[in-house]
Amino acid sequence: MIFMLTSFILSWIIFGLFADKKRFLGQLPTCYFAMILGFLTDFLVEAYPLWEYTAANKWEHFFVEYLDELGIYFVITYLFLQTLPKQKTFSTMFLHIFIWTIPSLLIELVALKIKAMEHHLWWNIYYSYICDWFLYFIFYKHHQLYAKEFPSTTRP
């Protein structure tokens, strides 16, 4: 619980310091999309427990999931989109996604180390890392699609 609360607060401090708020409306749909995916995976792992956030009771567990979605998922997605390279070639996007998978991986490793999160069944950190690549690619594509539909809201 302390880890998630700390992560939530740090996420929003980082957002306050580094986020380009002029881009807020253009990036909001993809940030919401990331949060919805987070809630969906949290719901799915209730039925098929590949991982879980450690919590003392159901209410704390519920609160921890909300902190994760409203903090880390939202802020990291926002900053990922904000820092997209101007030239979106395969190599620049590969490098960009690689750079952003590192903090995601480190956050999960810390959570595992301090027992704020546990992997179950066949899930491990390698699957999480592969999923991070997939998720960042999906977020990029979602944002790209949204930018085509509503270009005036995605300009800096």
LINSULMO-V245678 format. One record per residue. NEAR is the number of other ideal C-beta (glycine too) atoms within 12 Angstrom. Layout:
# LINSULMO-V245678
near: <NEAR;NEAR>
This chain:
# LINSULMO-V245678
near: <27;20;28;33;23;22;35;29;19;23;31;23;15;22;26;15;13;19;27;21;16;13;25;22;22;28;38;25;28;39;36;24;28;37;29;22;26;31;22;18;28;29;16;16;23;19;11;15;18;21;29;27;38;23;26;13;11;11;12;19;23;21;22;33;33;25;33;40;33;30;33;42;38;37;36;44;41;39;33;38;37;30;27;33;20;10;11;18;12;12;12;17;26;18;19;28;32;20;23;33;28;20;27;35;25;21;34;33;22;21;30;24;14;19;16;29;33;22;23;18;13;11;24;18;24;15;19;26;25;18;24;32;25;19;29;38;23;22;41;31;21;28;36;22;17;25;25;14;14;18;14;12;20;27;14;19>
